[in-house]
């Protein structure tokens, strides 16, 4: 940032410092609306830990041990027969 830009920012800040808070907030929102937020690029490594947790989040309770054992047994029966 150049000295000229810094000076302009200081002048604007000094000018709006006397405004009521609601007006300064409106100005800040308008300034933020002009800023383009870059889209997040996905890493070639895959999902982040937070993304994986969000994908796996379920409202259902985890199955109990008996249910899991039954599933394993059913899978083995399908794969290898009885």
VENDABEL-V223513 format. One record per residue. RES is the residue in one letter. PSI is psi in whole degrees, 0 to 359 (none if undefined). OMEGA is omega in whole degrees, -180 to 180 (999 if undefined). D_LAST is the distance of its C-alpha to the last C-alpha in whole Angstrom. Layout:
{{RES	PSI	OMEGA	D_LAST} {RES	PSI	OMEGA	D_LAST}}
This chain:
{{X	131	-178	75} {X	168	178	79} {X	324	180	82} {X	314	179	83} {X	317	179	79} {X	321	180	79} {X	318	178	83} {X	318	179	82} {X	316	179	79} {X	319	179	81} {X	317	179	83} {X	316	-180	81} {X	318	179	79} {X	322	-178	83} {X	317	-177	84} {X	350	-180	81} {X	335	-179	81} {X	351	-180	84} {X	157	173	81} {X	151	-178	80} {X	320	-178	76} {X	321	180	75} {X	322	178	76} {X	324	178	75} {X	319	177	72} {X	317	179	72} {X	316	180	73} {X	319	179	71} {X	318	179	68} {X	321	178	70} {X	315	-180	70} {X	328	178	66} {X	336	-180	66} {X	349	-179	67} {X	127	179	65} {X	123	-180	62} {X	122	180	59} {X	143	179	57} {X	144	-180	53} {X	130	178	51} {X	134	179	50} {X	134	178	46} {X	149	178	45} {X	350	180	44} {X	347	178	42} {X	205	-176	40} {X	152	174	40} {X	167	180	42} {X	319	-180	40} {X	322	179	42} {X	321	179	40} {X	316	179	37} {X	318	179	37} {X	321	179	38} {X	325	-176	36} {X	353	-178	33} {X	130	-179	35} {X	149	178	33} {X	352	180	35} {X	147	177	31} {X	157	178	30} {X	148	179	28} {X	151	178	24} {X	171	-176	24} {X	322	-179	22} {X	319	179	19} {X	316	180	19} {X	317	180	18} {X	321	178	16} {X	318	178	14} {X	317	180	14} {X	315	179	13} {X	317	179	10} {X	318	180	10} {X	316	179	11} {X	321	179	8} {X	318	178	5} {X	320	-174	8} {X	315	-172	9} {X	353	-176	7} {X	181	-177	4} {X	none	999	0}}
